[in-house]
C-alpha cells in the first residue's frame, strides 16, 4: 500500500546531495506514522547531518506543543531542537511557517 523507493546510483546521489544544504522533512508520514517511526528515517537524518547538511522538521499538525514534539523526537531516537534564534524564526516565517 506504500510507494517504493527508487535508489540512486552513487554519482547521481553525490551530485544531488552536494546541491542541497538544508533538508525540510514533514513529520507525519515521513518521520513517523502516529507513534511508530518510519523505518530508516532516523538513519537517513543522521547520515545527512554527517554530511554537514542542515535538517529541519515541519508539521501542520497542531495537536501537540513544540515541547511535546521535541519529546516525541527523543523517544524515536532522533536528535531535534526548537528553532531558537529570532533571525531563524524570521527567515523561516517568511516562507509562511509559524513556529509559535
C-alpha positions as CSV (number, residue, x, y, z in Angstrom):
1,X,0.0,0.0,0.0
2,X,3.1,2.3,0.2
3,X,5.2,3.7,-2.6
4,X,8.5,2.1,-3.4
5,X,11.8,3.9,-3.0
6,X,14.0,4.3,-6.0
7,X,17.7,4.2,-5.1
8,X,20.0,6.5,-7.0
9,X,23.4,5.3,-8.2
10,X,26.4,6.8,-6.4
11,X,27.2,9.5,-8.9
12,X,23.7,10.9,-9.1
13,X,23.3,10.6,-5.3
14,X,26.5,12.5,-4.6
15,X,25.6,15.2,-7.1
16,X,22.1,15.6,-5.7
17,X,23.3,15.8,-2.1
18,X,26.1,18.3,-3.0
19,X,23.4,20.6,-4.5
20,X,21.4,20.9,-1.2
21,X,22.4,22.5,2.1
22,X,19.1,22.2,4.0
23,X,16.5,19.5,4.1
24,X,13.0,20.0,5.3
25,X,11.0,17.0,6.5
26,X,7.3,16.8,7.2
27,X,6.8,14.8,10.4
28,X,3.6,12.9,9.8
29,X,4.0,10.1,7.3
30,X,7.7,10.9,6.6
31,X,9.3,10.7,10.1
32,X,6.6,8.8,11.8
33,X,3.1,7.3,11.5
34,X,1.3,8.1,14.7
35,X,3.7,6.8,17.4
36,X,5.6,4.5,15.0
37,X,8.8,5.7,13.4
38,X,9.2,5.3,9.7
39,X,11.9,2.7,9.0
40,X,15.1,4.3,8.1
41,X,14.1,7.9,9.0
42,X,16.5,8.3,11.9
43,X,19.3,6.7,10.0
44,X,18.8,9.0,7.0
45,X,18.7,12.1,9.2
46,X,22.0,11.0,10.9
47,X,23.6,10.4,7.5
48,X,22.6,13.8,6.2
49,X,23.9,15.5,9.3
50,X,27.1,13.6,9.0
51,X,27.5,15.1,5.5
52,X,27.1,18.6,7.1
53,X,23.5,19.1,6.0
54,X,21.0,21.1,8.0
55,X,17.8,19.2,8.8
56,X,14.6,21.0,9.7
57,X,11.3,19.4,10.6
58,X,7.9,20.9,9.8
59,X,4.3,19.9,10.5
60,X,0.8,21.3,10.1
61,X,-0.4,19.1,12.9
62,X,-1.3,21.3,15.8
63,X,-2.4,18.6,18.3
64,X,0.9,18.8,20.2
65,X,3.0,21.7,21.6
66,X,6.6,22.2,20.3
67,X,7.9,20.7,23.5
68,X,5.7,17.6,23.1
69,X,7.1,17.2,19.6
70,X,10.6,17.5,20.9
71,X,9.9,14.7,23.4
72,X,8.5,12.6,20.6
73,X,11.6,13.0,18.5
74,X,13.7,12.0,21.5
75,X,11.5,8.9,22.1
76,X,12.2,7.9,18.4
77,X,15.9,8.4,18.8
78,X,16.1,11.5,16.5
79,X,18.1,14.5,17.7
80,X,16.0,17.6,17.3
81,X,15.9,21.1,18.9
82,X,13.5,24.0,18.7
83,X,14.2,26.8,16.3
84,X,15.6,29.2,18.8
85,X,17.1,32.3,17.3
86,X,14.8,35.2,16.4
87,X,16.6,35.5,13.0
88,X,15.9,31.8,12.1
89,X,12.3,32.1,13.0
90,X,12.0,35.3,10.9
91,X,13.7,33.7,7.9
92,X,11.5,30.6,8.1
93,X,8.5,32.7,8.8
94,X,9.0,34.5,5.5
95,X,8.3,31.1,3.9
96,X,4.8,31.2,5.6
97,X,5.6,28.9,8.5
98,X,4.8,29.8,12.1
99,X,6.8,28.3,15.0
100,X,4.9,29.9,17.9
